[in-house]
Structures are given as structure tokens and as C-alpha cells.
Amino acid sequence: MAVTPGPAAVEPERLSWIAGKSILLTRTLSGLIDMLAVAGCSALFLGVSVGFGKIDVLSPTFRPALWGAVLFFQAFYSTYFLLLAGRTPGMMLTGLKVVNEQNGKARAREVILRSLLFFVSCAPLMLGLLWGIWDRRSRCMHDALSHTRVVRC
């Protein structure tokens, strides 16, 4: 008597694809944690600017400075922690790290390029981040272009 799989059965290839893409969800959580840290640094900058600089934060001339500070904090935060430990605090909490294509420690050039290309990945409707859904190794655009990838550790 032949046994037929029930409706809940999933083909092994499909299960493997889902497992491979699950790192994207973990990366999203990691990114949200890091985003909160960068937002905290930006809020501190804003508080110091208002408190000591007597700056009108609602002024249109202040907005570019604020966005510049946010982008600087993001690039510095990512580059600093990736160079120091190969992981940002969000990655540390979620068990991820950045490696080069040979699974070794990412070099300074790769880390700096990755941190800068992150903005390019986010710019057009976050399409560079969604790239990971279609990438065979679940790499986002900034990973692929900097020859790095995010792995579980």
C-alpha cells in the first residue's frame, strides 16, 4: 500500500530554500536593533544641538545637518563594529557575523565598501535589501558588491 504525503508535506528543495532565506528575517531583526542604536546617537546629537547650540530644529537649514548626522552615525557605527568584531551589536544579539566570500574575516576595504553601499541598497525603495530574496546565497546588494556575506555564528 503506497503512502501519499499529506497536505502539510513540503518538498526537501522547498524546505531548503525556506531555511536558506530565514537568515534574511534574522538580518532584519539585527538591522532594527542597530537602527535603534543609531537613532539614539542621532537623538543625542539633536539634544546637544538644541541645548548648547541654540539651534532651531524646525528650521529648514537644520534638516540637512540632521540627515547628514544620521547618515554619518550609521556609516561610522557599521564600519567601526564590523572592523572591530566582524559584527554589529544587533548581529551579536542575533548570532550573525560578516565574512568575506571565502568565509574568512572581511578586510577593511570590504567592510568600508559594504557600509557605504548599504545606503545604495536602501535608496531606491530598499530594492537592494530585497535583492537577498532572489540571490542564491541570500546576499543583499551591498553584500554582493562588497564581496561579503552574513552568516550565522
N, C-alpha and C positions, 0 to 999 in steps of 0.2 A: 504494500500500500504506500503510495507516494505522499509525502508531506508537502504541502504548499505553504509558503510563507504567509503570515497574517498581514493585515494592513499596516501594522507598525514596523514591519521589517524594512530595513534600509540597506541598499546595496553597499558593499565594502568600499567601492570607489567614492561613492557619495559621502559616506561617513568619514573617509579620509579627507575629503575636500572640506567638510564642515570643521573637522578637528584642526586642519591647517589654517582655516580662516578665523578660528576662535582667538588667535593671538591679536587680531585686529580689535576685538572687543576689549581685551586686556590693555592694549595700547591706548585705546580711547579713555579708559579709566585713568591710566597713568598720565595721559595728557591733561585731563581735567584736574587732577591733583596738582600738576605743575602749573597749570593756568591759575589756580587759586594762589599759589605762591607768588607768581609774577604779578597778579592783581594786588596782592598785599604790598609788594615792593612799590608798585605804582601808586597805591593809596598813600604810602608813606611819603613818596615824592610830592604828591599833591598836598598832603598835610603840611609838609615843611615849606612848600612854596607859598601856601596861604598864610601860615603862621609867621614865617620870618621874612618873606619877600613882599608881603602886602600885594599879592598878585590877585587880580580878578579872574577867577577860574571860568567865569561865564563869558569872558572876552573872546572874540573870535581869534585874536592874536595868540591866545594861550593854547588853543586846541592843537596846533602843530607841535608845540613843545611837549604837550602831554602825550600825544601819539608817538612822538619821537622817543620819549622816555619809555613808554610801554614796549616799543619795538627793541630799544636798546636793552632793557631789562630781560626781555625774552631771549635775545641772541646771547647776551652775556651769561645768563642763567644756564641755558642749554650747553653752551660751549664750555663753561667752567666745570660743570659737573661731569660732562662726558669726558673731558680731558683728565679730570681728577680721578674718577672712579669708573668710567665707562657706562655710567647710569645716572639719571637724574633722581632726585628724591622720589618722584612719582614712580619711576621704574623700580627703585629699591623696594618700595612698598608693594608693588605688584609682581615682583620677581622677574624683571626683564633686564636686558642689557644690550648695548650696541656693540656689534663686532664688524670686522671687515669681511669681505667676501670669502676669505679663507678661514673664517671663524676665529681669527686672532684679534688682538686688541686693535681698535681703529686708531690710525695715525692722526696726528694733529691736523694735517691738511684735510683729511676726510671728515673729521669732526667739525672743523670750521666751515667747510663747504656744506655739510649736511645742515648745520644750524642756519646758514644763510638761505639755503634752498628751501627750508621749511616755509619761509614767507611766500616763496613762489608757489609751493604746494597749496597754500591756503588762499592765495589771491583770487583765482578765478573760481568762485563758488565752491572752494575746497575740493576741486576735482583732483588735485594732486594727492590728496589724502584718500579719496575714493579709489584711486588707481590700485591700491592694495587688494581690492576685491577681485580684480581681474588678473593681477600679477600672479604668476605661478607660485612664487615664493612669498606671497603676501607682503611684498615691499611697497611702500608708498613711493611717490615720485622722487622725493628728496633722498630716500634710501638708495634707489636705483641709480640716480645721477651721481651720488657721492660714493658709490660702491661700498655701501654699508648695509647692514640689516639688523633687525631687532629679533633677539632670540630669548627663550626662557632660560633662566639660570638656576 
